[in-house]
Amino acid sequence: MHSQPLPLQCSVKEFYTLADLQNWDATTEVDKPIRLGVFGDRVEHSRSPEMQNAALSACGLPMHYARFQIRAEELETALKLLPKVNFIGVNLTTPHKIPSVQFMDQLDGFAGSVGAVNTVRIDGGKLVGYNTDGAGFSRAIRSDFSIDLRDLRVMLFGAGGGAGRSIAMQAAIEGCERLVLVNRTREKAQQLAADLRPFFADARVAAPVPRLEAVPWEERALRFQIANTDLIVNATALGMRRSDPPLVPASLLAPHLMVYDTVYIPTQTPLLVGAAEAGARAANGISMLLHQGALAFETWFDRDAPLAEMRAAISAPQKS
Ligand code: NAP
């Protein structure tokens, strides 16, 4: 009797490492080649694979997108291996967005201005760095709150990080009414404010407050600023862990505010719970994940991303 051949299983691992990339041919015996991925530390909770694999499948592109657990000191080696292992590109997440800039052969204009890369495309063996976080954030605000960034007075926490810098640059380029930058390391917010000053030369805000400011992360300063703010954005990692302190005291949250938390795991962060209790409109970062991912897909494939399939993939309950 002949035994039936086993169907070829997709055996993409939960995550790969630098050692796997260095020994790639032996590592990847899967039904379709892995030619895309996300590099981060830690990366196991990233939802990009679900979303990008749904997009690849919807477009009939025979390849996989996988997670790569890459430490800061491994980043350069890992990036430089990508052309050799026939990758199309990767996404970069915490903590690699800013350090990766120095390892790119070329930078797209927005990524260069921001000084952070979240999407790498391999082009003729070269690493080309892009940043889709800013435009993805802008689309997310429009879809969640039905308003354009340019009509908003924005207070941004985490202005010194990769995502925060992209959001700040996008808000500046779109000419938002007002931008208040807050960061744990205040000097980074002050430097960013200095860099963005030319975008805010026109006087537009009726209130007697500057259009662009870097302010200390102190309750008194925040209370004053929030009275002249429409949208609060959390672009720090605060809210991901149960033990995290609140981003702002709940007493500062008010019904006139929109609150956007770029964090999406957990889906209801303490900031979002506090915003809802205060009567403010609130949304988590899943919409930004979707839109920055769609823009990354378009960067890799020069075609429209299948947004409905990508949205469905990340709307489904998360696999444990
Ligand atoms: P990053 O480059 O490492 O920047 C981290 C930022 O968070 C910095 O501004 C840092 O301040 C601040 N921070 C870190 N720990 C803090 C703490 N304990 N208290 C106060 N501030 C703290 O990371 P990133 O890539 O920009 O990511 C930042 C956040 O954005 C993460 O939560 C990430 O999940 C989220 N994000 C979401 C999306 C999405 O699609 N939804 C996309 C990108 C990023 P210092 O400058 O003082 O270190």
Residues whose N, C-alpha, C, O or C-beta is under 5 A from the ligand:
A	BS01	NAP	T93 T94 P95 K97 G158 A159 G160 G161 G162 A163 G164 N183 R184 T185 K188 A235 T236 A237 T262 V263 G285 I286 M288 L289
